[in-house]
């Protein structure tokens, strides 16, 4: 058993296509040439931008809820199979990188390890030399990775020292999480031929699972331990979960009941502002809803099946009386599916999801994912001031969440709106700023140019 990030759970597709027609491309011009003329994509892009190391914000959930979250995260797999005991590393943890890792990924790894030491209190460091550490990060080309592990963007496997060792032992008892009583060796597999942001996101989620919980819970709003993928770097909640995992009161081999008894004292010490009480266990998310979400967002499913699955997810969420993340995410999925086929239905779904997210604390980045759709919609309708206001509202949350691809997209939308208002110099400066973030978020120049053209195509007056 292994855990993995979904390869394309949330498509960055925007742009309520169908609102405006794209500019026809002359046969004699390449896409990059058209982009250069249309939106001023420079022949040489500016330097890649990256986020500085920051601390996660303090969790806002009550300690009684966090205890229940910890138990569900730590004693259950994503499949629903229970884990009989807690397993973790005992003692210092070393990390090595195998394969040709880009310099930016190495820097992001060092930032992450620094945060784990400072915020989670884990004794974890890079190991010099060629021998494997307790955690090995292996760089495996995307095509090779997905040939052996379809649909995985990256993953972590237990009790193996590298990719070849994993291939020899996958499917055996050695790589079964349920059989594990203590962690001694983990391998994180990441492709080096994806965008810097995707590599960083893989580092955060897979190293966190190599260290601690291997489950994801859709009910969690401020966490990477959630398959909605809104959060892509470890949050303050995640660091608290890992700090609990490595608290001296716990140890490998401990049962759920034993951990439950010790959690109130641990949380009182680690998060004194979170209140007191015993663990509050939240009813599990129904498998039918999980299947509906997976089918709705599955890129290989026929459209009719995806549409029916999204409607089913919304129906289940309403029947359960949910008013939080799971209902909002169901509506978000419904909107994503209908962007190109029914922009009115998509807009209505996004509006309702946006209202749910804005009513709750700690869901600013979720609202920002809705905001990029709303900003695109208002841009296409010629409501330029409103598009700019929507972008401005969401920029702080996106920067805090360190989502460069979303940040670049918002800045590009704002630049296009400024262009349409005749503020060409302001637009040019902002668009240039967006390109540095786009290089980190999207990777290749071709993908950066494609996003610029996509946004330019929906602006009023762009139809040919």
Secondary structure, DSSP 8 states (H G I E B T S, - for coil): --EEEETTSS----TTTTSS------TTS-HHHHHHHHH---SS----------------S-HHHHHHHHHHHHSB-TTS-B-SS-----S-EEEEEES---HHHHHHHHHHHHHHHHHH---EEE--SSS--SEEEEE--HHHHHHHSTTEEEEEEES-SSHHHHHHHTTSGGG-GGG-SS---EEEEE-SSS-HHHHHHHHHHHHHHHHS-----TT-SS-SSSTT----S--HHHHHHHHHHT-TT--TT--HHHHHHHHHHHHHHH-GGG------------HHHHHHHHHHT-TTS-HHHHHHHHHHHHHHHHHTT--SHHHHHHHHHHHHHTTTT-HHHHHHHHHHHHHHHHHSTT-HHHHHHHHHHHHHHHHHTT-HHHHHHHHHHHHHHHHHHT-HHHHHHHHHHHHHHHHHTT-HHHHHHHHHHHHHHHHHHH-SHHHHHHHHHHHHHHSTT---
